Structures are given as structure tokens and as C-alpha cells.
């Protein structure tokens, strides 16, 4: 389900904005900055460039000089920050305005006096994130003279603001896809911006740069021409995006962590306001390792649920049932011959053991009997039957499974982490919890050595993940007495019950490890 961006025709109250902020979903506030002095005085179409030049003059500002314009990437390898007189940039804007209005080009000596502009196209220069206010480092503030033209929205009055910045481009410009470590209000004073946004959950499709890099909050993918050979998941990145258009006077709330790409038309002027979120403010440094582990665990669980989904809705259950009928009906063998060749030895292995009331094969429903037959057949197909008569007389689990060990090792080496690669996992997944419980009990009563071989030697990582999920579902449906009875029968088959538990948990953890590692 996509998180829908809100559109508000009125500026929200403090209480309404608190609700918006707590949900961490972007929102557009139309007309939010129309009362600003900047909205009236900075507009290039109404003499705003002269006003700005008069206010700031020839103070040096830090400009972004890009080799890849009109796209401005966050990676330092693609741009450099250079000092530039503010008046020089205003001159470039006036030239652009004159060209767009088909007026006489503006004549000035600025270009002759600034060697930076030699051989540089005007569209390669962008005033990006020029500080108007910086609570952490006042010395970096370059445009303090513009502060009085800005009216901080009332719904932010209780926030501890971190930065207020100017963004100004003379030609069409695009900032590359990135996220910010702060909550952000992007306010368009003049011109227009088109913003494409992705929630943090879309990170796998945007390939963020390594966390140890200086541009770790930027996407590695050039969205205008993604290289799918390097970034194959990027083929689907637009499915998770939303687009908004901000006109002069509009503001956009961009929560921390939301990826965004911003396209600005000619002569667009904007101000952004950053502040730390409540979540970030409450994260104590000595708790970082704990937070990291919790988040990694949740992300791992989410990815595991994605690979091995447990049906919840009626349509998902019906899809599972259809898959079950197709999978089990494809066996094609006589259900009445389930492992009959080893039945005698299986019974002998149970002598002397306390047994719960049996589940006989003839009482199983057809789909359960088919599943049982399939599982027993899969085990027996893996047995190395070099001496058929000798294997029939064997009464030990080790002798019964001697031909399975090598096959099991190969299974793990072949990395059976996907259900479609593992027929045992597929059978387990297709059965509803109650049906699977009856199947496992029937195998335990009638083919105990087969169950032991299945768990100890055929269970793959994905199979273990599915089995434990099914166990969890059974536990929710059963009474405590039924739960205890089931596990007593299931684990009572094994000569070493702890070894059986270890086998299941080791495979489950191996599945989680494969998910966790890239």
C-alpha cells in the first residue's frame, strides 16, 4: 500500500502539523509562503533580482559548479563548490531573464572581472544550500541579510531549527535523488519545482551509496538513464514514487529519510528549513548499537516474509490452495503405496517408545494423504539404495540416512534459499497449518525414520523457515494441551531431540543469514 502524499489548501495549525509530522509522510501546503516579504520582493519578474543584489551586494557565496549540468549530483567527484560574488550570479540571472523575455542582453563588466566564468556555461552554476541561518555554525552563514524577508511558518515555532538555506538557479536544474537526515520544509518563493519522492522503504530500488562514503545519502542510480546491468532493481523504482508540482508560494514537507529528486525551471528561487525530528532527538547515543540491531532484525524479518509469504487474505489462501492442488496432483503415483517397502522397519524402530493415539493413513483427507506421499517419496528418492535388503533390516537412524548425508550437504551447498527450488519446502508451504499438523503426526506414527531423515537431512534453509512459520500458526490455533501433545509426538521420533531442534534452527538461521548478507 502506497503512502499517499497529502495536499492542503490551507496552512495547517500546529496541532494538525504535529499529526502530519508524526506519520512521516510528505505533505504539500499550498500558498504557505505567500505572506512572506520574500514572495513579493524576490520575484525576478517584478524587479526581484535588483532587490536581491541591493540586499546582498558582492558578498561571496559558495556556488555549485557541476560538470554534469543540468543534473547536479551530490557526489563530490561530479561537482565542486567555488566562491562566487553574489552579484555575478545575479548578472547571469538577468541575462537569462532578458533572453526569455526577448529583451536586449544585459551588459556588464562582471563576466570580464571573474575568471571563474571563463569557459563555463551559466547553467553549470547553481546556488545550492547557501546558508541564511545555521544554528550549529554561525560563521558559515553567508546570506544573513535575507533572514528578515523570511517568515517561519507558525506550525514550526516550537521546533529547534537547524538550518535555513537559499536555493537559486538561473537555468533548468535537477538535483540528484537523495534523502536528508532532517525534516525539511521546501518553500518555493519564485518559479516552479517538480519533486519526485520515494519512501525510505524504496531504498533497495534506488541503491543508496555506501554508508561510509561522503555522499551516503544519495542514490547511485542515474534516474534519467539507469544502468540496469549494474542496478537491475532500478527497473521498478518508479512504481514506488509520487510526483508533486510546487508553484510559487507553495511549500512541501519532506520527512527525514524520504528520497527526493527536484527539477527546477529557469529562475526558480526557494528556501528550505531543516530541523531535527522528534525520533532523532530522542535517540540516545549509548543506545545506537541496540537501535541498529532492532532495525536490522526488522528489515531481515520483512525480507524473509517477502520471500516466504504466509497467506492472510482469502484471495491469498485461495491462491495457495490452487498451488497446493496443482503441486500435489502432479505426483501421479499411487497414494496407497506410501513407503510400503520400509514400513516394517519403521514400525520396529518405534518399539519401546511411548506413543500418543495414532493417526492412521486412511483417516487423512485426500490432500493430506497426497502431501504425505510426496514427502515420503522425496525422502526415499534420496536414499542411496546400494543394498536394498540391508537397508530394510536396518533399525538405526544413522544407517537409514547414510545415503542422505551427501545429498543434504549438496542441498546446502547449492543454496536452496528459494521455495521454487525445493520440492520439500513447496509441499510444506502449500498446506494449511491443521493439515500439515496431521501429515506430520501421520508420518511420525507410520514412518518415524522417514520423518527423522526429512528433518535431519533434507530440510533446506527455506524449508526450515517455512516449517517454523507453520509451527507458529499451529501454536495460535491449538490449545496448550494440543500443542504439547503434538511436539511430544513430533520430537519423540528422534533419538536425540536436541539434535532435531538444532537442525531446524540452524537451517532457519542460515536462511536469515542469506537474507541479511547482500
N, C-alpha and C positions, 0 to 999 in steps of 0.2 A: 504494500500500500504506500503510495507516494505521499510525502508530507507536503501539503498544499500551502503555497505562499499566500499570505493574507493581503488584501488590498483595502486600505482605509481612506475614506474620502475626507475624514476629519482627523485633526491631530489628537492622538489618544491622551487620556488623562494618565496620571502617574500610576493609578491602580490598574487601569487597563493595560498599560505598557508592561507592568510587572508580570501580568499573566502571559503576555506575548513573549517576554524575555525568558520566563521560566520554561517555556516549551521548546526553546532553541530552534524556532522556525522563522525564516525571514518574513518581513512584512514591509509593504510599501505604504508610506504616508503621503498622500497627495496634498500639495500646497503647504507642506510643513515649514518651508523656509521663505515663504512669500512676504513675511513681515520683517525679514532681515533687511538691514541697511544695505548689505552686500547685494541683495537681489535687485535693488533699484540702482545702485551706484556702480556695480561691476559689469553690467551688461555691455559687451562690445558694440552692440547695435545702437546704444544710446550714450556713447562717449565714455564707456566704462574703461577703455584702455588708457585714455588720458588721465582719468581719475586714479587708476592704479599706479600709473607712472608718477603722478604727483605725490601719492601717499608713500611710495617705496623708494622712488628715485633710482639711483645707480648702485644701490646696495648689491653686493654679490650674493647670489643664491646658488644652491647646488642643483645642477641640471643633469638629467639623464641623457647621455649620448649613446644611441643604440646603433649597432651595426646591422640590425635585423628589422629596422623600421619598415612598415608601420607597426610591427609587433615588437613589444618591449618585454623581454624575458627577464625573470628575476635572477638568473644565474649570472654571476659576475663576469663569466667568460664572454658574454654576449653584449655587455654594455660597460660603460664607465661613468662615474659621476665626476663632473667637472664644474669648477666655479664659473659663473656667468653673470655679468651685470643684469639686474632685473630689467633695466631699460632696454638692453639689447634684445631680450626675449619679447618685450612689448613691441619693439620695432618689427620683429618678424611677424607678430600677430597683426599689426597694422597693415603690413604688406599682404598678408593672406586675406584680410577683410577687404582691402581695396580690390584685390583680384576677384574675389567672389561677387563684389558689387559693381565690377567693371569700371572702377574709378582709376584715376591717374595713380601710378605707383608712388608710394611714399618715398621721398628722397631723404637720405640721412647719411651722416658720416660714421654711424655706429659700426657698419659692416667693415669699413676700412680700418677702424681702430681695434677691432677684436680679431686676433689671429685665429681664434678657435673656429670662426665661421669659414675660414678658407678651406674650400673643398668639401664643405659639409652642407648637405641639403637641410633646409629648415625643418622638414618632417622628421629628421633624426633626433630632434631635441624635444624633450618633454620635461616640464616641471612636475615631478612626481614626488609626493610625500615631502613637500617643503614645510618645515615646522613653523606653525603660527604660535603654538603653545606646546611645551614639553615639560611635564611635571618632574621628570627624572633628571633632565639636563638642560637647564635654562640657557646655558651658553650656546647650545645648538640652535636656538630659536633664531630664525632669520627674518621672519615677517611679522614681528610683534605689532607693528604699526596697523595691521589689518584686524587685530583682535576685536576692536570696538565695533567693527562692522558686522560681527557675528553675534547672534543671539542663541545661546544654548537652549534647546527645547526644554520646556518646563518639566517634561517627564524624565529628564536626565539630571535634574538639580540635586538629587540625593546621591548621585553617582560620584565616585572619585575618578575624575577624568585623567587619562594618562597622556594623550597626545591629541592635538588638533592640527591638521595638515592641509595645505593647498595642493590641488591637482589642476594643472592647466596645460592644454595642448593647443598648438597653432594649426595642426593638420590632423586628419583622421589618425587615431591611435588605438592600439589594442594592448592591454596589459595581459600577460600570460596567466594561465589558470593557476591559482594559488589559494591558500587559506590564511587567515590571520590568527594570531594567538590571543586576540582580544575581541570583545564585542565591538561592533562597528556601526555607525550611522553615516551613510554616504549621502551627502546633500548636494544636489545639482543647483548651482547658482545661475548658470547661463549655459545654453546649448542643450545637448541631449546625450544620454548614455544608455546603451543596451547591455544588460547584465545577464549572463547565464550562470545559474547556480546549481551546485550538486551537494547533497548532504554528505557528512563525513563517512557514512556507510558506503558511499560510492568509491572510496579510496582504491579498492582493488582494480577498478577500471581506469583509473587516472594515473596509476603508477607514480606516487609521490617519490621525490628524490630521497636518497638515503638520509636517515636522521642525523648522521654525523656530518653531513655537508652544510655549507653555508647557505644553501637555498633549499633546505629540507622541507619548507612549506609550499614548494612549487611542484607542479606536475612535470613529469619527464616527457609527456606526450605533446607534440605539436598538433593541436587540435585541428588546425586548418589542413594538415596533411599528415595524419598519423601513420607511422611505420608499423603496420600490423605484423610484420615478420619479427619485430622486436617487442611489440606490445599487443599481442593478439586479443587480450580482453578489451582493449580500447575500441574494438569494433562495436561494442554495445554501450559506450559511455553516454551517448545522447539519450538513451532510454531512461536515464535517471536524472536528467537535467530539467530545469524550468527556466523560462526566459521572462524578464520584465524590461520594460522601457521606461526610463525616468526622464521626464521633461523638466524644464527649468522650474524650480520651486518644489520639486518632489524630493523625498528622502527615502532611503532604503535601509532597513535594519538587517545587517548581515551577522548572524551569530558566529561566535568563535568556532573555528574548525570547518565551516562551510566553504567549499571550494567555489571560486567565482572567477569568471573571465569578463572583462569590461571593455566594451568598444565605445569610443568617444568620437562624436562627429567634430568637424572643424570648430575651433574656437570654443571649446567647452571648458567651463570653469566649475570646479567642485571643491567642497570642503568635506573632510571626513573627521569623525570624532571617535576615538578609541577609549575604551575603559575595560577594566578587568571584570570578568564575570563573577557572580557570587560563588560559583563552583570553584573557579581558580583561586579566589581569595581564601576559601576555606580549606584548600589543600595544604596541609602542613608538610613541611619538607621532610621531617623524620618519618612520615607515612608514605613517602614516594614508592619505596620498594613494594609495600603492600598494595597500593593502588595499581601499580604496574602488573603485579601478579593477578589481581582480581580482573583487570581488563583483559589480559592475555587469556585467562581462563574462560571468560565470557565469549571472547572472539573465537576461541577454539571450539567451544560448545556450539556456537552459532554455525560455524562452518561444518562441524560434524552433523548437525541437524539438517543442514542443507544437502549434504551428500547422502545421508541416510534419513530421509524424512519419515516421520511417523504420521500416518493419516489421521486427520482430526475432523474434517468436514465430511458430509455424506457423499459428496462427489469424489473426494479423495479415497474414501473407503470403497466406493463402487469401482474406482479405477484399480485399486489394489485387488479387489475380488476378481475383476476381469483378468488381471495379470496372473492371479493365482490359478484360475481355471485354465488359462492357456498354458501356463508352465507345467502344471501337474498333469494335464491331459496329454501333453507331448511325450510322456514317459512311454506309453504304449505297451508296457509289459503286464503280465497277469498279476493282479494285486494279491491273489491267493498264494503266491509263491514267495512272499517276502522273506528272504533269507532262510528258507527252509533247510538248506544244506548245513547250516551251522546251528540250527535250533537246539539240537540235543546238547551240544557242548555249552551253549549259552545257559541252558537250564542247570547243568551240572555246576556252573560257576556260582549259582545262587544258593547252593546247599549250605545250610548252617547259618544263613543270614536272616535277620528279622525282616518280614515283608509286610507291607501295607496291602489292603484289599486290591486285587488285581484289576487292571483294565484290559479285558480280552480284545483281540483284534476284531471280532465280529460285532462288537458294540460301537465301534468307531463309525462316525459319519463318513460318507464316501470321500470327501475332500481330505479329511484327516488320514484315512487309510492310504490314499494316493500319496500324501506327503510322507507318511511313514515309509511306504515302499520306496519312494525316491531317495530318502535319506539313507535307508539301509543299503540300497543298491549302490549309492555313491561311495559308501564306506567299503563295501565288498569289492567294488571295481578297483579300489586302490590297493587291495591286499596282494602281496606277492605270493601267488599260489604255486610255488615250485613243488611242494609235496602236499597234495590235496588231502590224502589220508592222514598225514601227520598233523596238519592244521586242524582237522576235525577232532582229533583226540586231545588237542592242547587245552589245558584248563587255566592257563595264566594269561593275564593281560599283556605281559611283555611278549609272550610267544604269539599271541593273537595279532599283535600290532607290529611285529618285526618288519613286515613288508610295507608298513605305512610310514615309518620314520623318515626314510629318504624322500618319499613323496611329500611329506609335510614340510621338510626343510626346503624343498624346491618351491613349494607354495609360498613360503615366506620370502624366499629369495626373489621370486617373481613378483613380489609386492602386490598381493591381492587386496588392494585397498578400495576397490570399486565393486559394487554389488553385481553388476552385469558380467564381471569376470569370474564370479564364484558361484557355482550352482547351489552349494550348501547355503550360502548367505541368501540367495534368492528364495529358496524354499522357506527359510526362517522368516523372511520379511513378508512373504505373501500370506502367512497365516495370522488370523486374529489371535489375541492372547489366550483365550479359553481353549481354542482349537489346538494351538501349539502346546499348551499345558497337557492336554490329553494325549497328544502324539508323543511327547517326551516321557510321560508316565507309561504309555504302552510299550515304548522301546525299552524303558528301564525294566519293566516286568518280563518282557518276552525276549529281548535281545540286549541284555546288560553289557556284554563285552563290546557289542556294536556301539552302544552309547559311549562307552569309555573310549573307544578308538575315535569316535566322532569328535569328542571334546578335546582329547589329548593330542590328536594327530591330524585332524582335518580342519579344525576351526581356524579360519584365517582372521586377520585383524578386523576386516569389515564384518565378518561373521560374528566375532565376539562383541562388536559394538551393537549389532542388531539384537543378539541374544540377550544382552544385558538390558537393552531398552525394553524388550518384550518382558523380561523379568519384572521391570519396574511397573509396566502396565498390569501384569498379573497381580502384583502386590496390592495395587489400588483396588482391584476387583474382588480379591479374596479376603475372607476373614482371617484373623490371626491363626486360628486353628488350621484352616486350609493351607495357608502359606507354610506353616511349619511342617505339615504332612507332605506337601509337595517337595520341599527341599530335602526332607529326610529320605524320601524315595529317590530323588534325583541324585543326590550326592552319596547315598548309600550304596550305589553301584560301584563306586571307586574304592580300590584297595587303600589308596591314600587320598582322603578327601581334600586335604590342604593342597595337594599337588593339582587336583582338578580346579580348585578355586584359583590357584596361581596361574594355571594355563589360560583360563578365561581372562583374568585381569591383565596378564602380560600381553595377550593379543589385543585387548582393548586399549591398553596404554600405547602399544605400538601403532595402532590406528591414530590415536590422538597425536602422537609424536609426528607422524607423517603429515597430519593436518597443520601442526604448529610450525614445522620447518618449511621454508619456501622451496 
